[in-house]
Amino acid sequence: MAESEAYLGDIALREQENDQARALSKQALRLFPDIRIAHYDLGVLASEEGNCAEAAAELKEAIRLDPKRPTRTSGSRRCTVNRERQSWQQPR
């Protein structure tokens, strides 16, 4: 059930239903805290809102849970990653 919630949240995020995506991802993590896609989606949402610290924490957790799966954000996000420093910041 938790994975279903997480994947529904991912679909909602892709459809730009951000409130629904956030609620479904958080529900999934309450049921099972180690779901990579839910952490990833919450990181993307935080990045879109300009909350770089939260974005970094969620995306780092997604990477920790599945280091072989690429984690990327598009240019539309408000936070960028400096891969050399492994730090997140707002673009200038």
Buried (B, 14 or more C-beta within 10 A) or exposed (E): EBEEBBBBBBBBBEEEBBEBBBBBBBBBBEBEEEBBBBBBBBBBBBBBBEBBEBBBBBBBBBBEBBEEEEBEBEEEBBBBBEEEEEEBEEEE
